[in-house]
Amino acid sequence: GTFRGLKGCKACRSMLHLALSRDGGDNWEKVATVDEEMSTSAVRIHYPTVVQIGRSTVLVAYSRFYLGRKLGLTSPDQGLRVVGLDLSGVLTGESGSGGGGVNSDEG
């Protein structure tokens, strides 16, 4: 997703959410926020891959980079990331946004 309301952020991809459809894709429900940065730092969060582990856990691997020379060359908050999400509460119908899980960064 792109947050187009940020000044100077035309090429930003600043959000990565996980959604679930229970009716074959007609309707979608946001179940987790994987990554979200609402700033003017020109972040690009992209190329996600989702792998299911067991019945209720998914791993989301994606890249996160900054555009431009300032943060793009020096920020340690970029690179490849892997986030684990426990969706057991979502699958059983409990309210919430995906629960805790593991969070691992690969630089």
Backbone hydrogen bonds, N-H to C=O, Kabsch-Sander energy under -0.5 kcal/mol:
donor,donor_aa,acceptor,acceptor_aa,energy
4,R,2,T,-1.0
6,L,3,F,-1.1
9,C,6,L,-1.4
12,C,9,C,-0.8
13,R,43,V,-2.0
15,M,1,G,-1.4
16,L,35,D,-2.8
18,L,32,A,-3.0
20,L,29,E,-2.4
26,D,23,D,-0.7
29,E,20,L,-2.1
31,V,18,L,-3.0
32,A,18,L,-1.6
34,V,16,L,-2.4
34,V,32,A,-0.6
35,D,16,L,-1.8
37,E,14,S,-2.6
39,S,37,E,-1.0
44,R,65,F,-3.5
45,I,13,R,-2.6
46,H,44,R,-0.6
46,H,63,S,-2.4
49,T,61,A,-2.4
51,V,59,L,-2.4
53,I,57,T,-3.5
54,G,52,Q,-0.5
57,T,53,I,-1.1
58,V,85,L,-2.2
59,L,51,V,-3.0
60,V,83,V,-3.0
61,A,49,T,-2.6
61,A,59,L,-0.5
62,Y,81,R,-2.2
63,S,46,H,-2.7
64,R,79,G,-2.3
65,F,44,R,-2.5
67,L,42,A,-2.8
73,L,69,R,-1.1
74,T,70,K,-0.7
75,S,71,L,-2.4
79,G,64,R,-3.1
80,L,106,E,-0.9
81,R,62,Y,-2.9
82,V,104,S,-2.7
83,V,60,V,-2.6
84,G,102,V,-3.4
85,L,58,V,-2.9
87,L,56,S,-3.7
87,L,85,L,-0.8
91,L,87,L,-2.5
92,T,88,S,-1.4
93,G,90,V,-1.0
94,E,89,G,-2.0
104,S,82,V,-2.6
106,E,80,L,-2.2
107,G,105,D,-0.5
